[in-house]
Amino acid sequence: MAAAAAESGRGGVSLCFAMASGVKALALSAFTLSWTHSIAKVEWQEDWRITPAGLELVQARVKGTGPGMEPPPEARLVDGWFQWRPQRPAMHEVVLGNSGAAGEWRLCHDGACQTLSEIVGHPIGANVTTMKICNDP
């Protein structure tokens, strides 16, 4: 799996996951967010960078196509993945929904991947999690 290269969280920003049970902060500056589409059962990956301006989506990849997940015209097929560089401004937060129908969101950095439940230390269930920048823990 192609994971974004990560550095330790320097520069005063980190990644925070806010959920009903509290907030979990991670000291990192880049990561890959991965999930499986609930209907097509196809893997999707996004490389993110944490900057003082917000969360910056650097690259997106999808292993196939399906309803609501068609790659844009500029996507190129590389090693079985449609890849492209989304052109959007940095975002203050990203809301992650979890229907429970296709497993959990996975966060990869430093060569390892974990589900959000593993990261926060308890099952998150089919709840909303907000991903945002935060001050270093």
Backbone hydrogen bonds, N-H to C=O, Kabsch-Sander energy under -0.5 kcal/mol:
donor,donor_aa,acceptor,acceptor_aa,energy
3,A,1,M,-0.8
9,G,27,A,-0.7
10,R,8,S,-2.0
14,S,134,C,-2.2
15,L,26,L,-2.5
16,C,132,K,-3.3
17,F,24,K,-2.6
18,A,16,C,-0.5
18,A,130,T,-3.1
19,M,17,F,-0.5
19,M,22,G,-2.8
22,G,19,M,-2.0
24,K,17,F,-2.3
26,L,15,L,-3.3
28,L,26,L,-1.4
29,S,7,E,-1.2
31,F,48,W,-2.1
32,T,108,C,-2.6
33,L,46,E,-3.1
34,S,106,R,-2.9
35,W,44,W,-2.2
37,H,42,V,-2.8
41,K,37,H,-1.6
44,W,35,W,-2.8
45,Q,61,R,-2.9
46,E,33,L,-2.5
47,D,59,Q,-3.0
48,W,31,F,-3.2
48,W,46,E,-0.5
49,R,56,E,-2.2
50,I,29,S,-3.0
51,T,49,R,-0.6
51,T,54,G,-2.2
54,G,51,T,-1.4
55,L,91,M,-3.7
56,E,49,R,-3.0
56,E,54,G,-0.6
57,L,55,L,-0.6
58,V,47,D,-2.8
58,V,56,E,-0.7
59,Q,47,D,-1.2
60,A,84,W,-2.8
61,R,45,Q,-2.9
62,V,82,F,-2.0
63,K,43,E,-2.5
69,M,66,G,-2.1
75,A,72,P,-2.0
76,R,83,Q,-2.5
78,V,76,R,-0.6
78,V,81,W,-3.3
81,W,78,V,-1.9
82,F,62,V,-3.0
83,Q,76,R,-2.8
83,Q,81,W,-0.6
84,W,60,A,-2.1
88,R,86,P,-0.9
91,M,55,L,-2.6
94,V,131,M,-3.0
96,L,94,V,-0.5
96,L,129,T,-3.5
97,G,95,V,-0.6
102,A,103,G,-0.6
106,R,34,S,-2.9
107,L,114,Q,-3.0
108,C,32,T,-3.0
109,H,112,A,-2.4
110,D,4,A,-0.5
112,A,109,H,-1.8
114,Q,107,L,-2.1
116,L,105,W,-1.5
119,I,115,T,-2.1
120,V,116,L,-2.5
121,G,117,S,-1.5
122,H,117,S,-1.1
127,N,125,G,-1.6
129,T,96,L,-2.5
130,T,18,A,-3.0
131,M,94,V,-3.4
131,M,129,T,-0.6
132,K,16,C,-2.4
132,K,130,T,-0.5
133,I,92,H,-1.1
134,C,14,S,-1.8
